[in-house]
Structure formats: C-alpha cells, structure tokens
C-alpha cells in the first residue's frame, strides 16, 4: 500500500518456525498489511494460504499487496478466535501451519482516525472491527469507576488506576469525553509529577487497557488457543507473536496444558486421567527480536514468539 511502511515482526523466525512446505496449507490469522503472508505465499507452489482479519481496511489493502499470489490465497473477514471454524468451513481437514501476530498493526496506530494512538487527536474509537458495537467512547463514558480502575490495573498494569478512573468520572460529569486528546489530558491531571517525568508516555498503559477491553483481546487469545491447535495436522506448526505479558501468559499456559496436562499423581505408573498430548513446544523460551531487527523496527522490542507443533 502506497505511503505505508510495514515491517513484519520476527519475520524470518516465523518462516523458520512454520517450516513451510511448498504444497502445504497455511493460515495467517492476523493478516494486517500482509507482510508475513507475502513471504509465506511466495514459498508456496501447489499450496494454499488462508488470510483472516476482522479489520476490513486490512483485508482490502493487503489483498492489493498480495495480488501476485491471488490464486493461492483465500481472504476471510473474521476474528482470529474463529480460525479453526474457518478452516473447517473452507473444506480443509487441517492445515500445516498457523501464524497469529497479536499486535496492533502499524496503520491502525498511525491512522489518527482510528483512535488507537495517544500521540494524535482523534475520536475515541479503538475498534479493530469497525462494525463492533463497543468503542473506547463507551468504555470511557459508560463504565463504572470500579470497572475502569480494574481494567487500567489488570490490562495496563497502571499503579494509579484508581486516581485516573476517579478523574475520568469527575470529568465526564461535566460532559462526555470524545477525543483521545481529552482522555490524555485527564490521565495526566490524575498522575503525580514524578510519574509524568517517566520516559514512558503517561497515557500508554491506560490506552493499552482500553484497547484490550474494546476488542476483547484476551478473550480472543484464549478462544484461539483453545481451538486453533485442533485444526493443525500432525506435525503442523503454531506460531504466536504476543506483545505484552498478559497475552504471552495465556499462550504459554495453553501450550503447557496441551503438552503437560496430565493430572495423575507423580507416583502413578501410567496415566489414568485420559490426558492426550496434542502439542509439543518447539522453543522452550519465547523468541525475541535480534539487535539488528530492533535497530530497524523498534516496535519489535516487546515481541515474543512461541512455537509449538501438533503431535
């Protein structure tokens, strides 16, 4: 897409992790601008790639970028939590690899109109799927004070969550908050001077929390990790890139449960709980960006890639 610079995170590590076969079937559950998909599709001969995204903007523009491989790709407007359902609906018995990049795409962050960024003034939106009913405006102006404080603390790890929630309630009693700039101003007003001197932008944690709530990101990751691995063929690979500890913890725990979920006592000579191992960790520790990648793509600094294989 002209004018948009897109650098796929951990690209080579994902390609290596997927162990791509030219005649295989693969799924990119978070298409974005198609950087990962482009490289996957370029490695396919008789194979096929399924591309999902719940953002119609992403689907429209990524399809232009991926036009050279149009005969190898099926585009689907869908939430990645439904990846396994999509595979079945398209008539496949399984896929050889799945990739999920859980980060917000660069265009979503950079397009002021989307309301994801605390650096640009925009309407309070933050919906990845613009047809979704819940927006950042609703969260900020309707949620009770205790609920606002909870999501700021749990999803944003914001230690001044109660002060900020209280400040939002006072402000919205005067009039609804409608823009990102108004929200940033209220957040700043609730924080002590010492916190405002931190290197990190004072609104970053709260904006992250609201975005997670609006898009039910953690619920989507849980649903995906509960169902997507079942759509892999034996030997198929699952690659998941997360960008904050809450997501990574869900991914890690879900893989461990499928790998080491036996509940039998240690002293039991054989398993009697009925546990069947369905995943094997390919990398015990998450893979992170190299110094070389970080120098050209600072947004990769918090990325963690976990890889598992269907057994």
N, C-alpha and C positions, 0 to 999 in steps of 0.2 A: 504494500500500500504506500503510495507516494507520500513523502513527508513524515513517515513514521519509522523511527529506528527501533528495530526489535532484535534483541539478543537473547536467544533461548538460554535458560539457566541450565548448567550442568549437562550440556548437550552431548558431548562425547561419552560421558559417564552413563547417560541414559541409553544411548545407542549400544554401548557395550553391555549394559545390564539387560536390555531386551533380547540380546543375542539373535538378531534379526535373520530370518530365513527368507530368501527371495520369493518363495511360494507360500509364505505364511500369511495368516490373517491377524491384524493388529488393531488395537483401539486406542485412540488418543481421547481421553475423557474430558480434557480441558483444552480445547483447541486454541483459544486465544488468537493470536495473529498467525499461527501455523508454523512457527519456526521449527519445533520438534517434528511436526507432521511432514514438513517438506523433506527433511532428511530421512525420515522413515520411508516415505513413499518413493524417494529416489533409489532406495535399496531393494525395492520390490520388482519382480518380473511378473510372474503369474499370481502373485499375492494380492491382498486387498487390505485397505485401511478404512476403519470406521472413525469418523471425527464427530465428537459431541461438543456442544457448548450451549449454555442456556442464554447466552448473550447473542441476540440476532445480529448485532453490529459485527461481532467477531466472526460469525459464520459467513456473513456477506463478504467481508473484506478478505478473510483467509481463503475463501473459495477462489477469489481472483488470483491470489498468490500461488495457490495450488493448482491452477488451471492446467499446467503441463501434465499433471497426473490425474486428470479428471476421471479417466476410465478405471482408475484403481481405487477411487475414494467414494465413500458414501457419507454425506453430511447429514447430521441429525440434530434438530433443535431439541435438546433435552438436558436435564440436570445430570451430572455425572453419577449421582447416587443411584440412577436407574440404568447404569451401564450393562449390568447382567441382563436386564429385561430387554434392552435394545438389541443385544447380541441374539437373543432368542427370537425376538420379533423379526429380525432380518434373515432368519432361517439358518443361522450357524449353530452347530452343536458345541462349539467352543472356539476360543481364539488363542493364538500363540504368544501374545503379549499385550499388556495394558500399561498405559502411562497416564498418570494423574499429576499435573502441576497445580498445586493448591493455591498458588499466589494470585494476587490481583494483577491483571495484565497491565503493561505499561500504558496503553492507550486509555484504559479506564482511570488510571491515576492522573494521566496528563490532560485528559479532556475535562476542562473545568465544569462543563455542564453536567457531568456525572456525579459530582459532589463527593468524590472519594478523598480528595486532597484537602489538607488543612492549610496548604500554601496558596490556594487560589479561591476567590469568592465564587460561590455557586449555590444553587438551590440545594437544600438538604434532601438528598436522594439516596445515593449509595446502593441502589439496586443493580445487581449484575443482570438480572432478568427484568427488563423494564415493564413487563406485564404483571409482575408480582404485586400483591396488594400492600405489603408492608414496606415503608420507606423510612429513611432516617428522620424525616419530619415527624412521622408518627411516634417513633421511639422517643425523640427528644421532647415532644409536646404532649404526649398522652400517658407515657409510662409513669407509674407512681414513683415517688422519691426513692423508696427502698429498692425497687426493681432497677432503677437507674444506677444506684450505688452498687448493687450486686453485679450487674454486667460490667461496670467500669472496673471493679475489683477482680472479678473472675476472668473476664476475657481480655482485659487490658492490663491487669496487674498494677492498677493505679492506686497508690497508697493514700491519695487524697480524694478517694472516690466519694465519700460521704459529703465532704465540703463542696465538691463540684456538683453533685446531684442537688444539694440544697440550693446552690446558687442558680441552677437551671430552673428549679421550681419557683424561686422568687422572681426571676426574670420573665418567665412565661406567664406569671400572673398579671404582668403589665401588658404583654402582647406575645403572641406565638413567635418562636424563633424560626426564621425562614431560610437563613443562609448559613453557609459554613463559616463565614467571617463573624457573624453574630455568635455562633457557638464557640468559636475560638476565643472571642473576647470574654465570654462568660467563664470559660475554663481558666483563662489567665487571671481573671479577677478573683477566683477562688483559691488560687495557689499562693503559697508564701514566696517571698522574694528569693529565697535560696533555691527553690525548685525552678524558678524562672531562669536562673543562671546556668542550669544544666545544659549540656551540649545538645541533648535530645529536645526536639520541639515539645512544648508543654501539652499540646493537644494530641500528640501522636497516639498515646495509649487509649484515650477515650474514643478517638476516631476508629481505631482498630476494633475496639469493643462494640461500637455501634454497627460497624460493617459486618462483624461476625453475627450479631443478633439479627440484623435486617435480612441477611442471606442464609441464616441457619447453617452457617458453615460447619460447625462442629457436628451438628446432627447429620449433615450430608456426608461428612467424612466417616462417621460411624456406620451409616447405612451402606456406604460404598464398601467399606472394609468388611462388613458382614456378608455381603452378597457377591461382589465382583470376583473374588478369587474362585468362586464356583464356576465361573464362565471360562476359566482357563483350561486348556487341555493339559494332560500330564506333561511336565517339562516346560510349560508355559511360564512366562515371567511377569511379575507385577512390579512396577516401578512407581514410587510415590515420592514427590518432592513437597515438603512442607516448609513453612516459613516462620512458624512460632511454636513454642514448646507444647501448647495445648493440642495442636494438630499432630505433632510428632509423637506425643504420648499415646494418642488414640491409635495411630498407625502401628507403633511399636507393640502396644498391648495386644492389638488384634492379630498381628503376625505371631506373637508368642503364644497366644491362645490356640491358634491352629497348629502350632509347632510343638508345644509342650503342655497341652491342655489336659492331660491325664490327671484325674483326681484320686487315683488309687493311693493307698499308703505306700511309703517308700519301701517298706518291708515286704510288700506283696510280690510274689514271684512272677506273676503275669497280670496283665491289665484285665480288670473285670468291670470297669466303668463304661466300656464301649467306645472310648475315645479313638478316633481315627485321625491320624496326622494328615493334614492336607496342604501345608506349606512348609518350605524349608528356607531359612534365611540364607541369602547368598552373601550378604555383607553383615557381619555381626554388629558393627558400628555404622552409624549413618555416614554417608559420603558427603563431604563438603567441597566447596569451590576451591580451586587452586589459587595461589597468589597471582598467577598470570591472568586467570579469569577475573579475579577481583579488581585488577588494575583496569580492565576494560568494561566491566559490568558490576559496579558497586552494589546493585540490587541483589546480587547473588550472595552477599555476605552472610545472610541468615538462613540460606537454603540448606536443607538436609534431605538427602536422597536415601531411601531404604528400598532394598531389592529383595524379593522373595520368589521362590519357584514352586509351582504346583507339583505335588508328588502323587 
